Amino acid sequence: MDFTVSVIIPTYNVEDYIEKTIASVLIQPEVTEIIVVDDGSKDNTLLILKQLKKQHHIIEIFQHENEVNKGRSATRNLGILNATSNYIAFLDADDFYLCNRFTKDRMILMDQAIDGVYNAVGFSFYKSIKDETSKHFKISTLSKKIESKNLFDAIVSSKYGYLHLNGLTLKKTNFDVIGLFNESLIVAEDSDIIFKLALKCKLEPSIIEIPVAKRGVHDNNVFTDDDLYKKYNVKLYESLLNWSGKHQISYKNIDTLLNWLWFFKFRETNSLKAYLFFWVYIIVNNPKLFFTKLSFKYFPLIRLRQKFFPFLFKNH
């Protein structure tokens, strides 16, 4: 199989960054097409893209019907559906690749048993950052090489770090296996697709010591919005649980998903009644769980017995 890469770039009001982003892709010899999907930009983004397309034939521009704004997931999905290369990579419109982004990837992916690779991704600062936000700007990578079969456990817990879409190079056929991006997730859609890839595909490390791409840090970044992520972290694990029931995911990994689902749900500090209703909702949507030990293990009265019934645990 020839190694050709389609780079998918979703755009929305990024007139200040898009030229640098596109330029960083054009220097990669493995890239045969740059698929830019504009998500209803109101600034000069689309005009700049059309000017760049006149100069570079590998740029393809797509828009949603009626030029509406549909969000990042739907926008990337439109790019995937229109990609024609064997491999797909992603790049956010305010980010950029470094030189030789795909050189090592190409060598590793000569092994057709490998479905994709991941690389380190760093940051480029367009503004100064405050100490309280610095936690968001650690390099996206893994601190050690992880066997593919153990990758999900490694990244779901962030024990060895985490991955970013900009560092992935994937067989296009992977999306026939795991599906496309979840369009119901406003944020955390990247974690959703990465976890699914780790659960169903064979992913290997490429360059994890130094960045192959950099994320732009500026005033409009959404990944620093902690409140938004708190809301959607629960939705992320609900989605993954529903997906797992349809994709033959192991009991062990479903156990892990439920553990993290409750971890984030309990942060909402709801009443016991609310937690019970939530668990009924989970069981109704995942009826196979009812016939496993997990239905008992994660039953709210079991998980929260010390919190709601502390008198039962007092020392006598």
Salt bridges, closest charged atoms under 4 A:
ASP39 OD1 - HIS64 NE2 3.42
GLU60 OE1 - LYS53 NZ 3.68
ASP92 OD1 - ARG76 NH2 3.10
ASP94 OD2 - HIS218 NE2 2.51
ASP105 OD2 - ARG101 NH1 2.77
ASP115 OD1 - LYS171 NZ 3.92
ASP153 OD2 - LYS252 NZ 2.50
GLU189 OE1 - ARG72 NH2 3.29
GLU189 OE2 - ARG76 NH1 2.87
ASP192 OD2 - LYS196 NZ 2.90
GLU204 OE2 - LYS202 NZ 3.05
ASP219 OD1 - LYS127 NZ 3.80
ASP226 OD2 - LYS135 NZ 3.46
ASP226 OD1 - HIS136 NE2 3.52
ASP255 OD2 - LYS297 NZ 2.98
GLU268 OE1 - LYS265 NZ 2.96
